[in-house]
C-alpha cells in the first residue's frame, strides 16, 4: 500500500498545482495573451500529463477502484485528457482546459484526498 500512497500523493500535488495555476487565468482570461499566461498554461498541461499517468498507473494497480468508489467522476476522460495534451498540444483549446480546471478539478481533488484518508 505505500506505493499506492506515494502515487496518490503525487497525483494530488499535480491536481492541486494545476488548479492553483489556473485560478489567475480563469479570473483574467486576457492573461492567456501574455507570456505569463502561456507559461501558466504550460505548467497546467504538464501537471495534467503527470496526473493522467498517475491515474493510468493506479487503475492498472487496482482495477476498478476509481470507478467503483467515485462513479460520478469521469475517470476515463481524465486519463484520456493526458493523451489529448500529449498528442494534440498545439491544437488545444485553452479555454476548454480552463473549464476543466474550474469545473472538474475540484471533484477530482476531493476524491484523491478521500482515497488518501481511507
C-alpha positions as CSV (number, residue, x, y, z in Angstrom):
1,X,0.0,0.0,0.0
2,X,2.9,2.5,0.5
3,X,3.3,2.6,-3.3
4,X,-0.3,3.5,-3.7
5,X,0.0,6.3,-1.1
6,X,3.1,7.7,-2.9
7,X,1.2,7.6,-6.2
8,X,-1.8,9.3,-4.7
9,X,0.3,12.0,-3.1
10,X,2.0,12.8,-6.4
11,X,-1.4,12.8,-8.1
12,X,-2.9,15.1,-5.5
13,X,0.1,17.5,-5.8
14,X,-0.3,17.6,-9.6
15,X,-4.0,18.2,-9.5
16,X,-3.7,20.9,-6.8
17,X,-0.9,22.7,-8.7
18,X,-2.9,22.7,-12.0
19,X,-5.9,24.1,-10.1
20,X,-3.8,26.7,-8.4
21,X,-2.1,27.8,-11.6
22,X,-5.4,28.0,-13.4
23,X,-7.1,30.4,-11.0
24,X,-5.5,33.6,-12.3
25,X,-6.3,32.6,-15.9
26,X,-9.9,31.8,-15.0
27,X,-10.2,35.2,-13.3
28,X,-8.5,37.1,-16.1
29,X,-8.5,35.1,-19.4
30,X,-6.7,38.0,-21.1
31,X,-3.6,36.7,-19.4
32,X,-3.5,34.0,-22.0
33,X,-2.4,36.6,-24.5
34,X,0.7,37.3,-22.4
35,X,3.8,35.2,-21.8
36,X,2.9,34.8,-18.1
37,X,-0.4,33.2,-19.2
38,X,1.3,30.9,-21.7
39,X,3.8,29.8,-19.1
40,X,1.0,29.1,-16.6
41,X,-0.8,27.0,-19.3
42,X,2.4,25.1,-19.9
43,X,2.6,24.2,-16.2
44,X,-1.1,23.3,-16.1
45,X,-0.7,20.9,-19.1
46,X,2.4,19.4,-17.6
47,X,0.5,18.7,-14.4
48,X,-2.3,17.1,-16.3
49,X,0.2,14.9,-18.1
50,X,1.6,13.8,-14.7
51,X,-1.8,13.3,-13.2
52,X,-3.0,11.3,-16.2
53,X,0.0,9.0,-16.0
54,X,-0.6,8.5,-12.3
55,X,-4.3,7.7,-12.8
56,X,-3.5,5.2,-15.5
57,X,-0.9,3.6,-13.2
58,X,-3.3,3.5,-10.3
59,X,-6.0,2.0,-12.5
60,X,-3.6,-0.8,-13.6
61,X,-2.5,-1.5,-10.0
62,X,-6.1,-1.5,-8.6
63,X,-8.5,-2.1,-11.4
64,X,-12.0,-0.6,-10.8
65,X,-11.0,1.3,-7.6
66,X,-11.7,4.7,-9.0
67,X,-14.9,3.9,-10.9
68,X,-16.4,1.8,-8.1
69,X,-15.7,4.3,-5.3
70,X,-16.4,7.5,-7.3
71,X,-18.7,6.7,-10.2
72,X,-19.8,10.3,-10.6
73,X,-16.3,11.2,-11.8
74,X,-15.2,10.7,-15.5
75,X,-12.0,8.8,-14.7
76,X,-11.6,7.5,-18.3
77,X,-12.0,11.1,-19.5
78,X,-9.4,12.3,-17.0
79,X,-6.9,9.6,-18.2
80,X,-7.7,10.3,-21.8
81,X,-7.1,14.0,-21.3
82,X,-3.5,13.2,-20.8
83,X,-3.4,11.7,-24.3
84,X,-5.1,14.7,-25.8
85,X,-2.5,17.0,-24.2
86,X,0.4,14.8,-25.3
87,X,-0.7,14.3,-28.9
88,X,-2.6,17.4,-29.7
89,X,-0.8,20.1,-27.6
90,X,-0.5,22.7,-30.3
91,X,-4.2,22.3,-31.1
92,X,-5.5,22.5,-27.5
93,X,-8.5,24.8,-26.8
94,X,-7.1,26.7,-23.8
95,X,-10.5,27.9,-22.8
96,X,-11.7,24.3,-22.6
97,X,-8.6,23.5,-20.5
98,X,-9.6,26.2,-18.1
99,X,-13.2,25.0,-18.0
100,X,-11.9,21.6,-17.0
101,X,-9.7,23.2,-14.3
102,X,-12.7,25.2,-13.0
103,X,-15.4,22.5,-13.2
104,X,-13.8,19.1,-13.0
105,X,-10.6,19.5,-10.9
106,X,-12.3,20.3,-7.6
107,X,-14.1,16.9,-7.5
108,X,-11.0,15.1,-8.7
109,X,-9.0,16.7,-5.9
110,X,-11.7,15.8,-3.3
111,X,-11.8,12.2,-4.5
112,X,-8.0,11.8,-4.3
113,X,-8.0,13.4,-0.8
114,X,-10.6,10.9,0.3
115,X,-8.6,8.0,-1.1
116,X,-5.6,9.1,0.9
117,X,-7.7,9.3,4.1
118,X,-9.2,5.8,3.6
